[in-house]
Amino acid sequence: MSGTNESVKSAFCLGGVSHKQATHHMWTCRQINIFLKIFDLPNGFTEGIGSAFNQEQEYAINTNDKESSHSLCPLRGSRVIFRAVALAGLFLCPMCVHAVESLYAPYPPVFEISSGLSWPEGQALPFFATPASPLDTIVVQDLNRDEQITFSALQGLVNSKQTRILLLDNRVDEGRDTWPNTDTVALTMRNPEELESPYELVNKYERELGGVVLYDPQRSPHYRNLAGTVAGLERALPVTAEVYEKMKQRGIDLRVSTDLTRLEYESPLEIYGYLYKHYWAKCEKRVIVSASPNADFHHTRDIAAAVGAAVVWLDNREPKERDMMRRFFGDMEAGRAIALGWYSTERSGITTASEFGIGTLPADHFVSASVYSGTDHHIRIPAVPKMPALENKVYITVFISDGDNIQYTQHAMRKIWDAAAGSRGKVPLTWTISPGLADIAPGIMNYYYSTATALDCFATGPSGLGYMMPFNTLEEPGAPVGTYTQNSDDMDGYTRLTETYLQRTGLRVMTIWDDATYEQRKSYERHCRNLYGASVQNFKDVPTVKSSIENQRLRFDKLVIPYAGSYEHISGSLMHEIERWNGDAPLFLAYQVDIWGEMKPQRIVELAKAMDERFPGKVEFVRADHYFNLQNEAEGLSYNLSMEAAVAVYSSDPDAPAEAILDGTPETLWSSEGKKNVWLGVDLGETHRLSRFVIRHAGDQGMDREYNTRAFTISVSTDGRNWKAVAGIKNNQENVTDVEFPLVSARFVKIAVLNGGRDTVARIADVEIYGRR
């Protein structure tokens, strides 16, 4: 080997090209020494380098961009022929390599604001400003029902300019001050006892208010919602006569901008029909709040007041009321709209919204959304451990409900999560969580991400961004069995918006309730490229619901049990499935457990132990992301090879270890300040057939997009001698490069950076290599 190395060094430093050419086109002798030292490849690889050096390769460049031509190639001109030693094809000029289109779908930049709201197109919910310190604090229990209506509107109106008011609930599961005192949220609160009366805050912010909207809940409680809607449009406070009188007694002199007490409507159809006719055209149609006027007096009403959204409550089990709700949803656009709150019944409401491709964030117990939305929006995606080597075993993954509910993640999940600290990390668990938290409560999402163990995996709640039911399998009043998202444009809008939030939150696995048709699955596959796979709930265990694989990439896996409520239920099923396994090939079994029952994490740990004792060496519990990749590997389909433990990575810079590019998160970044001949190399351990690369740049970590790597080539080789360039990217500005190409056999991969970011530094956050054996 040493003789070969010496001959390679000699060829690089003395053979066929001038020192100047070697400087521009090749590695220097020092870089070759580094390469030979740190890149421990077989003899044939270095011999291949020497062979490539002695070959003359001619490339024709056609370009009118003289500046680009000069920066990427040392020779100028609209058409030049130059002699390039390309290190076996690794440092090709990007204009000499077949350009490929990145399939990545970019989303609006994420940044914090100090005042107002930020709500660009492509973002589901608005960002509020960074919370003030300290926040004026009100305890919900200090308010009666209609005062809660008033003060939640005050919170939204004030916070829409600058986040200054926090509502606290003494009765929440996690404890009143738990989230404000959590590091990822870190709110500074003014002691609520400092206020003699909450009305002091009305007086304090009176100049920011446009008046009051009078309503009478005695005629119908639905006037609470009508008044809340009108008040948001008029920057006014919804008040009863009693609340208005309390204000006057404290010297608060707000004019009556609208008097709804004169209306004589009583039924929900009449009241919301009036809202639709007179106010709906003025409402913000990117969000709608569905809130019970008899039970929900402050949850997410602050959002409605802040943005001028409609607040409604219709019973979707009743045909006429469902038709009225359809009118509202029908004026909203799939992929641009979301619903907050809840419904009279789950399936009648969710299926109504699903008809229009609109997801719902269950939020009828979510407190102070306009405050939590102002916390740091950079999601700290956790690293992904290497997946186990595929063996002839039974692989089991367990999903934990009920993470689509943002109220659950704020309350019950926090209590369950913390209580399970001693159990988490003993067996792989997949926790469902709402990707919508990235907008409405990023600090809450970051808490779970930052305290997760390597065995805690996260997946979306059903069925993407917001709870949606494209196909219902469980008959209930107001929700017949059947397909609900029938319009392909609506389905595409929903899946496109979902992909934005999969990217932002790093979620790679989805749960779907209850099923998805062939066309719906195609929509997920086309638009949700970040997905490894999806579980299909099939709540009623309908035999026609099947697993499938779309485009040889995205797997839809029918759950064995969709909502296991007891240990006996899931244990008995596992025993049955494993005992009838013939052992000819790996078996994959996916379950979901009902977190509201006994199947807390400790019981799942006990279940895994019992299965191991009963079937020693034959059963392995795995994370859901590993589960779908292992299943694809077992069936000869494409999977993320970067997750394999045998994969090794090297770089041209000995002072910049490159392991970070294979850890499954953009939070760790590889960078090299070398301006020339900067590269990353990956050894897959054995030859695979490759078809796709996903490269995450500096912007995906949260840096300015100007620092994204601008130009690079991707080359592959089976033996280290003969290299083939499969992709050339130039003028890149996006955070992620996602390229596909015809299957090519390779063991070695090289990413050669020809142009770094604005400061010329090469930065790569993560690399995914997809292929099959």
Secondary structure, DSSP 8 states (H G I E B T S, - for coil): -HHHHHHHHHHHHHSSS-HHHHHHHS--HHHHHHHHHH----HHHHHHHHHHHTS--EEEEE-S-HHHHHHHSSS-SSEEEEE---TTTTT--GGGS-B--------------SSSEE--TT-SS-EE----SSBEEEEGGGS-HHHHHHHHHHHHHHHTTS--EEEE-TT-TT-TTTTTTSTTT---B--GGG-S-THHHHHHTGGG---EEE--TTT-TTHHHHHHHHHHHHT-EEE-HHHHHHHHHTT----EEEEGGG----SHHHHHHHHHHHTGGGS-TTEEEE--TTT-SSTTHHHHHHHT--EE---TTSHHHHHHHHHHHHTS-TTT-EEEE--SSHHHHHHHHHTTT-EEEE-TT---HHHHTTS-----------B----SSEEEEEEETTTT-HHHHHTHHHHHHHHTTTTTTSS-EEEEE-TTHHHH-HHHHHHHHHH--TTEEEEESTTSSSB--SEE-S-BTTB-SEE----HHHHHHHHHHHHHHHHHHT--EEEESSB--HHHHHHHHHH-TT-SEEEE--TT--TT---EEETTTEEEEE-SEEEE-SHHHHHHHHHHHHHT--SSS-EEEEEEE-TTTT--HHHHHHHHHHHHHHSTTTEEE--HHHHHHHHHHHTT--EEGGGBTT-EEEES-TTS--GGGGSS-TTS-EEE--SSSEEEEEEEEEEEEEEEEEEE-GGGGTS-GGGS--EEEEEEESSSSSEEEEEEE-S--SSEEEEEEEEEEEEEEEEEEEE-STTS-EEE-EEEEEEE-
